[in-house]
Amino acid sequence: MIGRTLRKSNAGDYPPEEIERLSAKMSPEALKERAAWTHMYVAERAGRLVGCAAIGPFWGSQTEVSFFNVFVEPDMQGQGVGRSLIEALERDPMFLRAERAEIPASITAVNFYKKFGYTEKPGKRYPDEEGLYRLEKRLRPREV
């Protein structure tokens, strides 16, 4: 599902070799490894996997989180699946205790995340060297 989504939804924003490189990084083994330190969510309709997302610590932080692997099947985009996944991530215990959330957003998805209040980290040039936008949302002020 992730590979199919990358190939169809991101084709206009990334060259084919980059899409294939990213797709290869999303193997079942890699996702199982990621599941060891993230909370993963899936969306299904009529018994069919139509979306997935994960939340985990931002580089091991206890006060910052990052979203990972947010993908929605191309034929289900615009039908509320992505919104449901973001809402689930934002109800996750890791998110609720965090001071800040970051999303490494693709060119394709950056405007979707901005609808939820995520903004570009200041002082960066976008897209960055990885072809991503580093978006963030401050959830509460840091305790001093």
C-alpha positions in Angstrom: 0.0 0.0 0.0 2.8 2.4 0.8 4.7 1.7 -2.4 1.5 2.1 -4.4 0.8 5.4 -2.7 4.3 6.7 -3.3 4.2 5.7 -7.0 0.8 7.2 -7.7 0.5 10.2 -5.3 4.0 11.4 -5.3 4.9 10.9 -8.9 4.4 14.5 -9.8 6.8 15.7 -7.1 9.7 13.2 -7.1 11.7 11.4 -9.8 10.9 7.7 -10.2 14.3 6.6 -8.8 13.6 8.6 -5.6 10.2 7.0 -5.2 11.7 3.5 -5.7 14.4 4.3 -3.1 11.7 5.5 -0.6 9.5 2.5 -1.3 12.4 0.1 -0.7 12.9 1.7 2.7 9.3 0.9 3.7 9.7 -2.9 3.6 7.7 -5.0 6.0 10.9 -5.7 7.9 11.6 -2.0 8.2 8.1 -1.3 9.4 8.3 -4.1 12.0 11.5 -2.6 13.3 9.9 0.9 13.5 6.9 -0.7 15.3 9.3 -1.5 18.2 9.7 2.1 19.2 6.6 3.8 17.7 2.8 3.5 18.1 1.4 2.5 14.7 -2.1 3.0 13.4 -3.9 1.6 10.4 -7.1 2.5 8.7 -9.2 -0.1 6.9 -12.4 0.0 4.9 -14.4 -3.1 4.1 -11.5 -5.3 5.3 -9.0 -3.5 3.1 -5.9 -1.6 4.4 -6.4 2.0 3.2 -4.0 4.0 5.4 -1.3 3.9 8.0 0.6 6.2 10.3 3.0 6.1 13.3 4.1 8.4 16.1 7.4 8.1 18.0 10.0 10.1 19.9 11.8 12.7 18.0 15.4 11.4 18.1 14.8 9.8 21.5 13.3 12.8 23.1 10.7 12.5 25.9 9.2 15.9 25.1 9.2 15.9 21.3 7.5 13.5 18.9 7.5 12.9 15.2 5.0 11.4 12.8 6.2 8.6 10.5 4.8 6.7 7.6 1.6 8.6 7.1 0.1 7.2 3.9 -3.4 6.9 2.5 -4.3 4.7 -0.4 -4.6 7.0 -3.5 -8.3 6.1 -4.2 -9.2 6.9 -0.6 -7.5 10.3 -0.4 -9.9 13.2 0.2 -12.4 10.9 2.0 -11.3 11.6 5.6 -8.9 8.7 6.1 -5.9 11.0 6.5 -7.8 13.2 8.9 -8.8 10.2 11.0 -5.1 9.1 11.1 -3.9 12.5 12.2 -6.6 12.8 14.8 -5.6 9.3 16.2 -1.9 10.4 16.3 -2.9 13.6 18.1 -4.8 11.5 20.7 -1.8 9.2 21.3 -0.2 9.4 24.8 3.1 10.3 23.3 1.6 13.3 21.6 -0.4 14.4 24.6 2.7 14.6 26.8 4.8 16.3 24.1 5.8 19.9 23.9 6.4 19.8 20.2 5.5 17.6 17.2 7.5 17.4 14.0 6.5 15.9 10.6 9.0 15.3 7.8 6.5 16.1 5.1 6.8 15.3 1.4 6.2 18.0 -1.1 3.0 16.2 -2.0 1.6 16.2 1.6 2.9 19.5 3.0 -0.4 21.4 2.4 -2.4 18.5 4.0 -0.4 18.9 7.3 -0.7 22.7 7.2 -4.5 22.3 7.5 -3.9 20.8 11.0 -1.7 23.7 12.1 1.7 22.4 11.3 4.1 25.0 10.0 7.6 25.1 8.5 10.4 25.2 11.0 12.0 28.6 10.7 15.4 29.2 9.2 15.3 26.3 6.8 15.3 26.2 3.1 12.5 24.0 1.6 12.3 21.5 0.3 15.5 20.4 2.1 18.3 18.1 0.8 16.0 15.1 1.3 13.2 16.7 -0.6 11.1 17.2 2.5 9.5 20.0 4.5 10.2 19.9 8.2 6.9 20.9 9.8 6.2 21.4 13.5 3.5 22.3 15.9 4.3 23.7 19.3 1.9 22.0 21.7 2.8 23.8 25.0 5.6 26.0 26.2 8.7 24.3 27.6 8.8 24.2 31.3 11.7 26.1 32.8 
